């Protein structure tokens, strides 16, 4: 399977996971419970698919990177859920978060010898221009310190750091999905501790078991396809660019399923994202 096909499959799975995320949020499930349940199921998906291995013989730095990646997963997901569900349309938050393509593209070229083809670079630039249109607003940011953009930018940097950590571990000879399996497993205590400190009664959300289970399955397969595509692609920034397609899909689904806003200006930004995606995939 090509890296383009794997990237497109990851878009589908992640979009499903995001829709289920908002469904669970609207049902009153706390972010820590959503994340713990999702990643517990996700690592089971990794195990069933044969992506769980051991790190015996790995350099000490890899073990430190696992802990670092676990922190990135915790911070990134805790922030992204808050940004995603507090935005007028979850696609707006997703657009900000997906902008970490700029960081990973630069890191790939500067540190890992990644390929930078100009027409593909133009596609990435067009996608980011579309994102800018989506997030721009003449009104002052409302919500103060709890504004959705704040959480979205925290998630942006967390996911960029995670992508670079996985890339470095891979260059050290560690299978990226094995590394991610242990990073996700190491992140679970953080989510569990958050629920414990906030005295959240998990048993209250039994009715959402099915939605949480499906969200974990979608997240597991989404990660498997995405991270495998990272290794196959000539530049990991291209994989991120394709995954930005989920911004358009999520934005439209949010209007249809949840009645969220979507202005003409934001729709123009989404069109830019889609055109940039075509340049990446078809050129």
Buried (B, 14 or more C-beta within 10 A) or exposed (E): EEBBEBBBBBBBBBBBBBBBBBBBBEEEBBBBBBBBBBBBBBBBBBBEEEBBBEBEEBEEEBEEBBEBBBBBBBBBBBBBBBBBBBBBBBBBBBBBBBBBBBBBBBBBBEEBEBEBEEEBBBBBBBBBBBBBBBBEBEEEEEEEEEBBBBBBBBBBBBBBBBBBBBBBBBEEEBBBBBBBBBBBBBBBEBBBEBBEEEEBEBEEBEEBEEBBBBBBBBBBBBBBBBBBBBBBBBBBBBBBBBBBBBBBBBBBBBBEEBEBEBEEEBBEBBEBBBBBBEBBBEE
